[in-house]
Amino acid sequence: MARGRRAGRICAWTGIERRFETRLRTRPIEIRNPIRGQPARSRGQHPGAIEFDGTPEDTCSATNQEQEGSMKRRTFIACLAAFAVGALTPAAMSPSGSMATTGSGSAAALFTPAVGQAVFVSASSTPPTEAECYAVGIRCFTPASMANAYNYAVLHDLGNQGQGVTIAIIDSFGSDTIRHDLHVFNQAFGLQELCGEEGVTCAPGMPTFEILSLQGSPASNPPPPNNGTGLESKLGWAIETSLDVEWAHATAPKANILLVTTPTAETLGVQGFPQMMNALQYVVDHGLASVISMSFGAGEGSFQGGLAALQQIRQAMIDAQANRVTLLASSGDGGSTNILKEPVKNPAPIPYPSVIWPASDPLVTSVGGTRLCVDAVTGIGVDVTDPPTVCAPAVNPASQRETAWPPSGGGYSIIFPRPAFQNTLPAGSTFVGSSAGAPGPNSNMRGVPDVAYQASPGTGGLIYITLPPFNTTSDVSCGSTPCSTGWYLGGGTSSSAPQWAGLIAIADQMAGRRLGYINPALYQIANDPAKYANDFFDVTVNCNQRSSIAGYCASPGWDAVTGLGTPNAANLIPDLIAATP
C-alpha cells in the first residue's frame, strides 16, 4: 500500500523503510497480510499524562482541583502513584504539562505526561507487599490478582494467552530502559519472557518484544513558535511506556508486543499528532499488528475545523477498519473537562462538557476508567475495609466491586454523530447525546466511552520503572530525594486501554482470526439482557464532574463515564468472537 498518497496528509516516511527493513533482516518479526490478517511467519528475534487520583488515591482529584485556575493538569491521560520498597515518604510533585498552539492547521492540543505526586521509598527489584501499599493508603494489584478481578485467569489456565497475535503500542519518545524494566517486571511476577527483553535468550516460537522508532531521532527542543514550558516530557512518556508495555504483556503474556515510538518534542501539537497518526498508518499499512493501543488524545475543541481538520489525520483509522485492526484509546483523565490549545503557558478549559479524540472517533473503542474495590491480593471478593478510603462504605455505601473513577473521560462528541451501534442500549442507560453549551452540531452525537477498566492510581497495577535522577522543578521529585528506579502504582485510562488490548489479543488468538472493528459487536452483546449481565460488570456509582463544567453520572447500562462497563472476560470473549463477522 503506497505511503503518503492522500492529499492533505502530513507524511515523513523518508528513511523509515530502509531502517525497518534492516531491522527485519537482523530481528525478523511476524508480518501479517494487511487484508486477511494471516501470518506470513517471519518470526524471530524481535521482539496521557500523569495525574493522581487524596490518599494518594484521590490525589488526581485534589491536585486537579488545586490547579483549576491554570488548568495545568487538565491534559493528562495517565495517573501514577510512585514508590519503591523501604521507608515511605510522601512528596509533592511539580507539574510539567502545558498546552501548545501552532500556526494553523488541524491538530492543536498538547498532552505532556507528567507525574502529579509520588511516594518514594527506595530502589528495589522486589515488588512491595500489600501491607506496604496499605501503609500509604493504596492497594496494589499484581498481574495474577488483576487476572482474577476481570476473570481472564481461567483463559490463561486453558492456554489462551494471545500467542501468535501482535499488539502495537504507540507512544512518544518511548523509554531507553524499557527492555530492562520489562525483564524485571516479568521476573518479579513469573511472567512469560519475551524475545527482545533484556537478558533473555531467544528461542523458536518465543513471543517477541520489538521497538520500532519512526521518523528520525527524538527532538531535543520544541518546534517554533511553540517554545513555551512543558512542551517536552520524555520522563512522562517513559513512565507511560512502562505502563503500556508491562500491562499489555501481563494481560496477554504470549502475545508479541511492538512498541512504536515517535520523536515528538511538542507531544501532541500539530508537529506531534500527525507524527503519531503516521506511525499508526505505518503499522496498519504494513500489517504489523492486529490490535493497537493508544494512550493519548486531545479535546475535540482543540481541533480547528472540526471533522474537516480531523479527516486529514484520521485516514489510518479508516484503513484499520478495512484491514481488521482493532483500535483502542484511552478516554482521558479530565472527566468532562478538557483544554483549549491557547495560550501556551496558561491553557484555558473548553467551556462546555467535552471529550477527547481519538477516543471520540466511532472507529475506535474508547476505554474509560473505574476504581477497583476487590481484594488486591486475590482479585476476588469486594474489599471495603482496606485502603484506599474511596472503597470504604462512606464513599461506596453499596459496597460495589467497582465504582466510576471521577476523572474518567466521558461525554458526547461535537464532531461525530451518534453511530448506529449506539442507537439501541441496555435498559436503564443514560444517553443524552448532547453537551450543554457546546457549538453545533450538538444533538444525538457519539457517546464516550464504550467500555471501561480499572484506572484509579489508588487501586492500580504495579509497574517497574528505571528513572534517572531528576532535580528540577519540572521533573519528578520524591521529597528531598530525586525519584529513581522503583515500583510505581500506575493508573489513569492510559492503563485501561493497553489491558483491553491484551484481552482483544486473546480473543484474536482464540478466534484464529482478527476480530477487527469490535464496537458493533460489543453493543450487540450488551443489548441482550442475559449476555449483558453475564459478560460485563455494570458500573453504576459516581460521576465524572471535575470542575465547574457539568459532568455525567454512572447508571445502569451505558453511561458517559464507564460506557457499557468492565469486562467479565471469560464470558465476554467467546460472545465477542461469535458476534464479530
C-alpha positions as CSV (number, residue, x, y, z in Angstrom):
1,M,0.0,0.0,0.0
2,A,1.5,3.3,-1.0
3,R,2.5,5.7,1.6
4,G,1.9,9.5,1.5
5,R,-0.7,9.1,-1.2
6,R,-3.5,11.0,0.3
7,A,-3.8,14.8,-0.3
8,G,-3.5,16.8,2.9
9,R,-1.8,14.1,5.0
10,I,1.5,15.0,6.6
11,C,3.9,12.2,5.9
12,A,7.5,11.8,6.9
13,W,8.5,8.4,5.7
14,T,12.0,9.2,4.4
15,G,14.3,6.6,5.6
16,I,11.8,4.6,7.5
17,E,11.6,1.6,5.2
18,R,15.3,1.3,4.9
19,R,15.8,1.3,8.7
20,F,12.9,-1.0,9.3
21,E,14.0,-3.5,6.6
22,T,17.5,-3.6,8.1
23,R,15.9,-4.3,11.5
24,L,13.8,-7.1,9.9
25,R,16.9,-8.7,8.4
26,T,18.5,-8.9,11.8
27,R,15.5,-9.2,14.1
28,P,12.6,-10.6,12.0
29,I,9.1,-10.1,13.2
30,E,5.7,-11.5,12.4
31,I,4.3,-9.8,9.3
32,R,0.6,-10.2,8.6
33,N,-1.3,-9.8,5.4
34,P,-3.0,-6.4,6.0
35,I,-6.2,-7.5,4.5
36,R,-6.7,-11.1,5.6
37,G,-4.7,-10.9,8.8
38,Q,-2.9,-14.1,8.3
39,P,0.7,-14.5,9.5
40,A,3.4,-14.6,6.9
41,R,5.7,-16.1,9.6
42,S,8.9,-14.4,9.7
43,R,9.1,-14.5,13.5
44,G,12.3,-14.5,15.5
45,Q,14.3,-12.1,17.4
46,H,12.0,-9.1,17.5
47,P,10.5,-8.7,19.8
48,G,-1.9,10.9,28.8
49,A,-0.3,12.0,31.3
50,I,0.0,11.6,34.8
51,E,-2.4,12.7,37.4
52,F,-3.2,11.4,40.8
53,D,-6.4,10.1,42.0
54,G,-6.2,12.0,48.0
55,T,-5.0,9.3,50.0
56,P,-2.9,9.2,47.2
57,E,-5.9,7.5,45.5
58,D,-7.7,10.8,45.2
59,T,-4.7,13.0,44.6
60,C,-5.7,13.1,40.9
61,S,-8.9,14.8,42.0
62,A,-7.3,17.0,44.7
63,T,-4.3,18.0,42.5
64,N,-6.5,18.8,39.6
65,Q,-8.8,20.9,41.7
66,E,-5.8,22.8,43.1
67,Q,-4.7,23.6,39.6
68,E,-8.0,24.6,38.1
69,G,-7.0,28.2,38.0
70,S,-4.3,27.5,35.5
71,M,-5.6,24.1,34.3
72,K,-2.1,22.8,34.1
73,R,-3.2,19.3,34.8
74,R,-6.2,19.1,32.6
75,T,-4.4,17.5,29.7
76,F,-3.3,14.3,31.3
77,I,-4.1,10.7,30.2
78,A,-2.3,8.5,32.8
79,C,-2.2,8.6,36.6
80,L,0.6,7.3,38.7
81,A,1.5,6.7,42.3
82,A,5.2,6.0,42.7
83,F,7.0,4.1,45.4
84,A,9.7,1.6,45.9
85,V,10.4,-0.8,48.8
86,G,11.6,0.7,52.1
87,A,10.6,3.6,54.3
88,L,7.6,5.6,52.9
89,T,7.9,9.3,52.4
90,P,5.1,11.3,50.7
91,A,6.1,14.1,48.4
92,A,4.6,16.9,46.5
93,M,5.1,16.8,42.8
94,S,5.5,19.5,40.3
95,P,3.5,19.7,37.0
96,S,5.4,19.8,33.8
97,G,2.5,19.8,31.3
98,S,1.0,22.7,29.3
99,M,-0.8,23.3,26.1
100,A,0.6,24.4,22.9
101,T,-0.6,26.3,19.8
102,T,0.6,26.0,16.3
103,G,0.4,28.5,13.5
104,S,-2.6,26.9,11.8
105,G,-3.8,23.5,10.7
106,S,-5.6,20.6,12.2
107,A,-4.2,19.1,15.4
108,A,-3.6,21.7,18.0
109,A,-3.8,20.4,21.6
110,L,-0.8,19.2,23.6
111,F,-0.7,16.4,26.1
112,T,2.5,16.2,28.1
113,P,2.6,13.3,30.5
114,A,3.8,14.3,34.0
115,V,3.8,12.8,37.4
116,G,1.5,14.5,39.7
117,Q,2.6,13.1,43.0
118,A,4.8,10.2,44.2
119,V,5.5,8.3,47.3
120,F,9.2,7.3,47.1
121,V,10.7,4.6,49.2
122,S,13.9,3.1,47.8
123,A,15.2,1.4,44.7
124,S,14.4,-2.3,44.6
125,S,13.7,-5.1,42.2
126,T,11.3,-6.7,44.6
127,P,7.6,-5.6,44.4
128,P,6.2,-4.0,47.5
129,T,4.0,-6.1,49.7
130,E,0.3,-5.3,50.1
131,A,1.0,-4.2,53.7
132,E,3.4,-1.6,52.3
133,C,0.8,-0.4,49.8
134,Y,-1.9,-0.1,52.6
135,A,0.6,1.9,54.7
136,V,0.5,4.7,52.1
137,G,-3.2,4.5,51.5
138,I,-3.4,2.4,48.3
139,R,-4.0,-1.1,47.2
140,C,-1.7,-2.7,44.6
141,F,-2.7,-5.2,42.0
142,T,-0.4,-7.8,40.6
143,P,-0.9,-9.5,37.2
144,A,-2.4,-12.5,39.0
145,S,-4.9,-10.6,41.1
146,M,-5.9,-8.4,38.1
147,A,-6.5,-11.5,36.0
148,N,-8.8,-12.8,38.7
149,A,-10.6,-9.5,39.1
150,Y,-11.6,-9.4,35.4
151,N,-11.9,-13.2,35.1
152,Y,-9.3,-13.9,32.5
153,A,-7.1,-16.1,34.7
154,V,-9.3,-19.1,33.6
155,L,-8.5,-18.2,29.9
156,H,-4.8,-18.2,30.7
157,D,-5.1,-21.5,32.5
158,L,-6.7,-23.0,29.4
159,G,-3.7,-21.9,27.3
160,N,-5.3,-18.7,25.8
161,Q,-2.6,-16.0,26.3
162,G,-2.6,-14.2,23.0
163,Q,0.0,-16.4,21.3
164,G,0.6,-15.5,17.6
165,V,-1.0,-12.1,17.9
166,T,0.8,-8.8,17.9
167,I,-0.2,-5.8,20.0
168,A,1.2,-2.4,18.8
169,I,1.6,0.4,21.4
170,I,2.1,3.9,20.1
171,D,4.0,6.3,22.4
172,S,6.1,9.4,22.0
173,F,9.8,9.0,22.8
174,G,9.4,5.6,24.4
175,S,11.9,4.6,27.1
176,D,15.6,3.9,27.0
177,T,15.3,1.3,29.8
178,I,12.1,-0.5,28.8
179,R,13.8,-3.7,27.8
180,H,15.4,-3.9,31.3
181,D,12.3,-2.8,33.1
182,L,10.1,-5.3,31.3
183,H,12.6,-8.0,32.3
184,V,12.5,-7.0,36.0
185,F,8.7,-6.9,35.8
186,N,8.5,-10.4,34.3
187,Q,11.0,-11.9,36.7
188,A,9.1,-10.4,39.7
189,F,5.8,-11.9,38.7
190,G,6.9,-15.1,36.9
191,L,5.5,-13.9,33.6
192,Q,6.4,-15.3,30.1
193,E,9.7,-13.9,28.9
194,L,9.8,-12.1,25.6
195,C,12.5,-12.4,23.0
196,G,13.8,-8.8,22.9
197,E,13.7,-8.0,26.6
198,E,17.0,-7.7,28.4
199,G,18.8,-10.8,29.4
200,V,16.7,-13.3,27.5
201,T,18.0,-15.9,25.1
202,C,15.6,-16.1,22.2
203,A,14.2,-19.5,21.1
204,P,12.0,-20.5,18.2
205,G,8.3,-19.8,18.9
206,M,9.0,-17.4,21.8
207,P,6.8,-14.3,21.8
208,T,8.7,-11.2,21.0
209,F,9.2,-7.6,22.1
210,E,10.3,-5.1,19.4
211,I,10.8,-1.4,19.4
212,L,10.1,0.5,16.1
213,S,11.3,4.1,16.1
214,L,9.9,6.1,13.2
215,Q,10.6,9.4,11.7
216,G,14.0,10.2,13.0
217,S,15.7,10.7,16.3
218,P,13.8,12.3,19.3
219,A,13.7,16.0,19.0
220,S,15.5,17.8,21.8
221,N,13.6,21.1,21.6
222,P,10.0,22.1,20.9
223,P,9.5,23.3,17.3
224,P,9.0,27.0,16.9
225,P,6.9,29.0,17.6
226,N,5.8,26.7,20.4
227,N,8.7,27.2,22.7
228,G,6.7,27.5,26.0
229,T,7.3,25.5,29.1
230,G,6.4,21.8,29.4
231,L,6.3,21.0,25.7
232,E,8.5,18.0,26.1
233,S,8.4,15.3,28.8
234,K,10.5,12.3,27.9
235,L,10.2,11.3,31.6
236,G,6.4,11.3,31.4
237,W,6.4,9.2,28.2
238,A,9.0,6.8,29.8
239,I,6.5,6.2,32.6
240,E,3.7,5.8,30.0
241,T,5.8,3.3,28.1
242,S,6.4,1.1,31.1
243,L,2.7,1.2,32.0
244,D,1.6,0.3,28.5
245,V,4.1,-2.4,27.7
246,E,4.1,-4.1,31.1
247,W,0.4,-4.4,31.4
248,A,-0.5,-5.2,27.8
249,H,2.0,-8.1,28.3
250,A,0.6,-9.0,31.7
251,T,-2.8,-9.4,30.2
252,A,-1.7,-11.3,27.1
253,P,1.6,-12.9,28.2
254,K,2.3,-14.8,25.0
255,A,1.3,-12.0,22.5
256,N,4.0,-10.2,20.7
257,I,4.5,-6.6,21.7
258,L,5.5,-3.9,19.2
259,L,6.3,-0.6,20.8
260,V,6.1,2.2,18.1
261,T,7.7,5.5,19.1
262,T,7.7,8.9,17.6
263,P,10.3,11.7,18.1
264,T,7.8,14.4,19.1
265,A,9.1,17.2,21.2
266,E,5.8,19.0,21.2
267,T,4.0,15.9,22.3
268,L,0.6,16.3,20.7
269,G,0.7,19.6,19.0
270,V,0.5,19.9,15.2
271,Q,4.0,18.5,14.9
272,G,3.1,15.7,17.2
273,F,-0.3,14.4,16.4
274,P,0.3,13.8,12.7
275,Q,3.5,12.0,13.5
276,M,1.6,9.6,15.8
277,M,-1.1,9.1,13.2
278,N,1.6,8.5,10.6
279,A,3.0,5.8,12.9
280,L,-0.4,4.3,13.2
281,Q,-0.7,4.4,9.4
282,Y,2.6,2.6,9.0
283,V,1.6,-0.2,11.4
284,V,-1.7,-0.7,9.5
285,D,-0.2,-0.4,6.0
286,H,2.5,-3.0,6.8
287,G,0.3,-5.4,8.7
288,L,2.4,-5.3,11.8
289,A,-0.3,-5.7,14.4
290,S,-3.9,-6.8,14.8
291,V,-4.5,-4.7,17.9
292,I,-3.3,-1.2,18.6
293,S,-3.4,0.7,21.9
294,M,-3.4,4.5,22.1
295,S,-3.0,6.3,25.4
296,F,-3.1,9.8,24.2
297,G,-5.7,12.3,23.0
298,A,-6.7,16.0,22.7
299,G,-10.0,17.7,23.4
300,E,-12.2,17.9,20.3
301,G,-12.4,21.7,20.8
302,S,-8.7,21.9,20.2
303,F,-9.0,20.9,16.6
304,Q,-9.6,23.9,14.3
305,G,-12.1,23.0,11.6
306,G,-13.7,20.0,13.3
307,L,-14.2,16.9,11.2
308,A,-12.6,18.5,8.1
309,A,-9.4,19.0,10.1
310,L,-9.5,15.5,11.6
311,Q,-10.0,13.9,8.2
312,Q,-6.5,15.0,7.3
313,I,-5.0,12.7,10.0
314,R,-7.6,10.0,10.7
315,Q,-7.2,8.0,7.4
316,A,-5.3,5.4,9.4
317,M,-8.4,4.7,11.4
318,I,-10.4,4.1,8.2
319,D,-7.7,1.8,6.9
320,A,-7.5,0.0,10.2
321,Q,-11.2,-0.9,10.0
322,A,-10.7,-2.1,6.4
323,N,-7.8,-4.2,7.5
324,R,-9.5,-5.7,10.6
325,V,-7.2,-4.0,13.1
326,T,-8.8,-3.2,16.5
327,L,-8.1,0.3,17.8
328,L,-8.4,1.1,21.5
329,A,-7.9,4.5,23.0
330,S,-8.0,6.0,26.5
331,S,-11.0,8.2,27.1
332,G,-8.9,10.7,29.1
333,D,-8.4,11.7,32.7
334,G,-10.2,15.1,32.8
335,G,-13.7,13.9,33.4
336,S,-15.9,16.1,31.2
337,T,-13.3,18.9,31.2
338,N,-10.6,19.3,28.5
339,I,-8.3,22.1,27.4
340,L,-8.2,24.6,24.5
341,K,-4.9,25.0,22.9
342,E,-4.2,28.6,23.7
343,P,-2.5,30.3,25.4
344,V,0.6,28.0,25.6
345,K,1.7,28.8,29.2
346,N,-1.8,29.2,30.7
347,P,-4.2,27.0,28.9
348,A,-8.0,27.5,29.3
349,P,-10.6,24.9,29.7
350,I,-13.0,24.2,26.9
351,P,-16.1,26.0,28.3
352,Y,-18.5,23.1,27.9
353,P,-18.5,19.4,28.6
354,S,-16.2,17.8,26.1
355,V,-14.4,14.6,25.0
356,I,-11.1,13.8,23.5
357,W,-10.1,12.4,20.1
358,P,-9.1,9.7,19.1
359,A,-11.3,8.2,21.8
360,S,-14.4,10.0,20.4
361,D,-13.9,8.5,16.9
362,P,-16.6,5.9,16.1
363,L,-13.9,3.7,14.5
364,V,-12.1,3.5,17.9
365,T,-13.1,1.6,21.0
366,S,-13.0,4.2,23.8
367,V,-11.9,3.0,27.2
368,G,-12.9,4.8,30.4
369,G,-11.9,4.2,34.0
370,T,-13.1,2.8,37.3
371,R,-11.9,2.2,40.9
372,L,-11.5,-1.5,41.6
373,C,-12.6,-2.3,45.1
374,V,-11.9,-6.0,45.2
375,D,-9.3,-7.8,47.3
376,A,-6.0,-6.8,45.8
377,V,-4.2,-9.9,47.0
378,T,-6.5,-12.4,45.4
379,G,-8.5,-10.3,43.0
380,I,-11.7,-12.0,44.3
381,G,-14.4,-10.6,46.6
382,V,-15.3,-7.0,47.4
383,D,-13.0,-5.3,50.0
384,V,-14.4,-2.2,51.6
385,T,-12.1,-2.4,54.7
386,D,-8.6,-1.9,53.4
387,P,-7.2,1.3,51.8
388,P,-7.9,3.4,49.8
389,T,-10.8,5.2,51.6
390,V,-12.7,5.6,48.4
391,C,-13.6,1.9,48.6
392,A,-15.0,2.3,52.2
393,P,-18.7,2.3,52.9
394,A,-18.7,6.1,53.5
395,V,-17.8,6.6,49.8
396,N,-19.0,3.2,48.4
397,P,-22.2,2.6,50.5
398,A,-23.5,-0.2,48.3
399,S,-20.2,-2.0,48.6
400,Q,-19.8,-2.2,44.8
401,R,-16.8,-4.1,43.3
402,E,-16.2,-1.1,41.1
403,T,-17.2,2.5,41.1
404,A,-16.7,5.1,38.4
405,W,-13.4,6.9,38.6
406,P,-14.2,10.6,38.8
407,P,-11.5,11.6,36.3
408,S,-12.8,9.1,33.7
409,G,-13.1,10.9,30.4
410,G,-16.6,10.8,29.0
411,G,-19.4,12.8,27.4
412,Y,-20.5,13.5,23.8
413,S,-18.7,14.4,20.7
414,I,-19.3,17.7,18.9
415,I,-17.8,16.3,15.7
416,F,-19.2,12.7,15.2
417,P,-22.9,11.9,15.0
418,R,-24.3,9.1,17.1
419,P,-23.2,5.9,15.4
420,A,-25.7,3.2,14.5
421,F,-24.2,0.8,17.1
422,Q,-25.3,3.2,19.9
423,N,-28.9,3.5,18.7
424,T,-30.0,0.7,21.0
425,L,-28.7,0.5,24.5
426,P,-29.2,-1.7,27.6
427,A,-32.1,-0.9,29.9
428,G,-31.5,2.0,32.2
429,S,-28.9,3.6,30.0
430,T,-28.5,7.4,30.3
431,F,-27.7,8.6,26.8
432,V,-28.1,12.4,26.5
433,G,-26.4,12.9,23.1
434,S,-25.5,16.5,23.5
435,S,-23.2,18.7,25.5
436,A,-24.7,21.7,27.3
437,G,-23.4,24.9,25.7
438,A,-21.3,23.2,23.0
439,P,-21.3,24.5,19.4
440,G,-23.3,22.6,16.8
441,P,-23.9,20.0,15.7
442,N,-25.0,19.3,19.3
443,S,-27.7,16.8,19.1
444,N,-27.7,13.0,19.0
445,M,-23.9,12.8,19.0
446,R,-21.4,10.0,19.6
447,G,-21.2,8.9,23.3
448,V,-17.9,8.3,25.0
449,P,-16.6,5.8,26.4
450,D,-17.6,2.5,25.0
451,V,-16.3,0.3,27.8
452,A,-14.1,0.8,31.0
453,Y,-11.4,-0.8,33.1
454,Q,-9.6,-0.1,36.4
455,A,-7.9,3.3,36.1
456,S,-7.6,4.7,39.6
457,P,-4.0,5.1,40.7
458,G,-5.2,4.2,44.2
459,T,-6.3,0.7,43.1
460,G,-3.9,0.2,40.2
461,G,-1.4,-2.3,38.9
462,L,2.2,-2.3,39.9
463,I,4.8,-1.2,37.2
464,Y,8.5,-1.1,37.3
465,I,10.5,1.9,36.0
466,T,14.2,2.8,35.9
467,L,14.3,6.6,36.2
468,P,17.4,8.8,36.1
469,P,17.8,11.3,38.9
470,F,15.8,14.5,38.4
471,N,16.4,17.7,40.3
472,T,14.5,20.4,38.5
473,T,11.0,21.5,39.5
474,S,9.7,20.4,36.1
475,D,10.7,16.8,36.7
476,V,9.7,14.3,39.3
477,S,10.9,14.7,42.9
478,C,10.2,12.5,45.8
479,G,10.5,14.7,48.9
480,S,14.1,15.7,49.3
481,T,15.4,12.9,47.1
482,P,15.1,12.8,43.4
483,C,12.9,9.9,42.2
484,S,14.8,7.0,40.8
485,T,14.3,3.3,40.0
486,G,11.5,1.6,41.7
487,W,8.0,0.2,41.8
488,Y,5.1,2.5,40.9
489,L,1.4,2.2,41.0
490,G,0.1,3.0,37.6
491,G,-3.4,4.3,36.8
492,G,-5.4,6.6,34.5
493,T,-7.2,5.5,31.4
494,S,-3.8,5.0,30.0
495,S,-3.7,1.8,31.9
496,S,-7.2,0.8,30.8
497,A,-6.6,0.8,27.1
498,P,-3.5,-1.5,26.9
499,Q,-5.2,-4.0,29.2
500,W,-8.2,-4.1,26.9
501,A,-5.8,-4.5,24.0
502,G,-4.4,-7.6,25.8
503,L,-7.9,-9.0,26.1
504,I,-8.6,-8.5,22.4
505,A,-5.3,-10.2,21.6
506,I,-6.5,-13.2,23.5
507,A,-9.8,-13.0,21.6
508,D,-8.0,-12.9,18.2
509,Q,-5.9,-15.9,19.2
510,M,-9.0,-17.9,20.4
511,A,-10.8,-17.0,17.2
512,G,-7.9,-17.8,14.9
513,R,-8.6,-14.5,13.1
514,R,-8.6,-10.8,13.6
515,L,-11.8,-9.5,15.2
516,G,-11.1,-6.0,13.8
517,Y,-13.7,-3.4,14.4
518,I,-15.5,-4.6,17.6
519,N,-17.8,-1.7,18.6
520,P,-21.0,-3.1,16.9
521,A,-20.4,-6.5,18.5
522,L,-19.9,-5.0,22.0
523,Y,-23.2,-3.2,21.8
524,Q,-25.0,-6.2,20.2
525,I,-23.9,-8.3,23.2
526,A,-25.0,-5.6,25.7
527,N,-28.5,-5.4,24.1
528,D,-29.1,-9.0,25.1
529,P,-30.0,-8.7,28.8
530,A,-28.8,-12.2,29.7
531,K,-25.5,-11.7,27.9
532,Y,-25.0,-8.2,29.3
533,A,-25.4,-9.5,32.8
534,N,-23.0,-12.3,32.2
535,D,-20.4,-10.5,30.1
536,F,-20.0,-7.1,31.7
537,F,-19.6,-5.7,35.2
538,D,-22.1,-2.8,35.1
539,V,-20.7,0.2,37.0
540,T,-23.5,2.4,38.4
541,V,-21.9,4.6,41.1
542,N,-20.1,8.0,40.9
543,C,-19.8,10.9,38.4
544,N,-17.1,12.5,36.4
545,Q,-17.6,16.2,37.0
546,R,-14.1,17.6,37.7
547,S,-14.7,21.3,37.8
548,S,-17.4,23.9,37.3
549,I,-18.1,22.3,33.9
550,A,-21.0,19.9,34.2
551,G,-20.2,16.2,34.1
552,Y,-22.1,12.9,33.9
553,C,-23.0,10.1,36.3
554,A,-22.8,6.4,36.1
555,S,-26.0,4.5,35.7
556,P,-27.3,1.0,34.9
557,G,-26.5,0.1,31.3
558,W,-24.4,2.5,29.2
559,D,-23.3,5.9,30.7
560,A,-20.9,8.6,29.7
561,V,-18.4,7.7,32.5
562,T,-17.9,4.0,32.1
563,G,-19.7,3.1,28.9
564,L,-21.1,-0.4,29.0
565,G,-18.9,-1.3,32.0
566,T,-15.9,-3.5,32.5
567,P,-15.3,-7.0,31.1
568,N,-16.1,-10.3,32.6
569,A,-13.5,-11.6,30.2
570,A,-14.0,-15.4,30.3
571,N,-17.7,-14.8,29.4
572,L,-17.3,-11.8,27.1
573,I,-14.6,-13.0,24.8
574,P,-16.4,-16.1,23.4
575,D,-19.5,-14.0,22.8
576,L,-17.5,-11.3,21.2
577,I,-15.9,-13.8,18.8
578,A,-19.4,-15.1,17.9
579,A,-20.7,-11.6,17.4
580,T,-17.9,-10.4,15.2
581,P,-18.3,-11.4,11.5
